[in-house]
Amino acid sequence: MTDTHDLLEEWLVDGAVGEPPREAAVHASTCESCARRLGAFDSLAAVNVGAAGSPPPAILAGRFSAVVARTRLATTVTGTILAGILVVYGASQLVGFVGGPPGPPPTDAAGLFSVAQDGAPTDTLGPQPADQPTPADEPPGTPITPSIPLPSIAPNEAPPASPNAPFVSRSVVGYYTAGIRWSASASGGPAFKWELWRRAGSGSWIKLGELAGSVQSFTNGGLSPGSTYGYRLRAVNVSGASGFSNVLTITTLVLPTAAPTPTESPTPTPAPVDCNDGVDNDGDALVDYPEDPGCSSGTDPSESPYNGQCNDGVDNDGDGFVDYPDDPRCSSG
C-alpha cells in the first residue's frame, strides 16, 4: 500500500511532469512539508538562470514552468478550501447547532479532560470578577475518543512499515486552553491514528485519548490558569507504534488581578479649640460660642476678646500696657 505522501514525493522527484495523482494532490493541500516542497519548486523556478554560470537544459526550464503553473493552481485550490472551511465554521459559531438537549459530556479515563456537546469546557472555577476572562471566552476544546480501532490487512496485502515519531509544536495558549500542532515524520510508515498524552507539572503521564491520523492539531480545554502542562504523542498503524515525540511544555496564562475597590478616606475631625471645647478658658463664667462674647464662632481658637491683640504692638485695652508679658490681661503672646 503506497502512502499518498510517498506518491507526491515520487512525482516531485520525477520532475513534477504531468498532473499529480489525485489523492496526492488532495494530500498536498493539508501537508505542511509538501507545501514547503512545492514552494521550494516555485522559488527555484523564479531564479534568473541566465545569470548563473551555465544555463540548465531546455527541458529543465520547461519543467520549472510546469511546476510553477501547478503550484499556483494548488495554492488557489487550497485557498478556496480553507476559505470555505472558515465560512462554515464562522456560520456555525454564529447561529449555533440545532438539536435536542445535550447529553452528559464525555470524559477521559482519569477524569482530567471533559468537553461539552458544543465543544465548550465544562469545568469552572467558581464565581469570578466580571473583568476576568472565563472558559466561555476561549476556543472550545477538541473532542477526543479513548480508542480508535485499527483496520485489518488483507491476506495478500503487505503491511506498512511502522511509523516514526512525529514532532510537536505550540499553537495557541489561553487561560484555560492549550493548543498544540504536530507534523508526521517524512520517513517510516503512515500514521493511522495518534495517541495523545499529557502530564500536569512534573507528574505522571496520562493518556488523554486517540485522534485520527488525518488530524494534526488539538486544543485541550478545561485547564487551570497559570499552570504548567506537558504534551507528547506517538503515531500508530497496524505494524506498531512509533516512539514518543518531543515533549512540549506549556504554561497557561495567569488571570489578571482585579483592581481593588477604592475607599474614601474618612474626613478628619478637627481638633477642639477654646470656643467649642466645653471649658471656660478665659475665666469669665461663660463657656464657648455663642454664650461667650469673646468667641466670634465655634472655630475661634480663643474665648478671650483680646485674641490676637497680645502681640500686635498696640495698647488695645487702653491700660497703658502693651502686649504679653507687660499687659497683665495677656496670658501669652
Secondary structure, DSSP 4 states (H G I P E B T S, - for coil): ---HHHHHHHHHHTTS-SPPPHHHHHHHTT-HHHHHHHHHHHHHHTS-GGGSSSPPPHHHHHHHHHHHHHHHHHHHHHHHHHHHHHHHHHHHHHH----S---PPPB-TTS--BB-TTS-B----S---TTS--GGGSPPPPP-BS--PPPP--TTSPPPPPBPP-EEEEEEE-SS-EEEEEE--SSBSPPSEEEEEEEETTS--EEEEEEETT--EEEE-SPPTT-EEEEEEEEEETTEEPPP-PPEEEEPPPPPPPPPPP-PPPPPPPPP-GGGSSS-TTSSS--STTTSTT-SSTT-S-S-TTTT-SSSSS-TTSSS--STTTSTT-S--
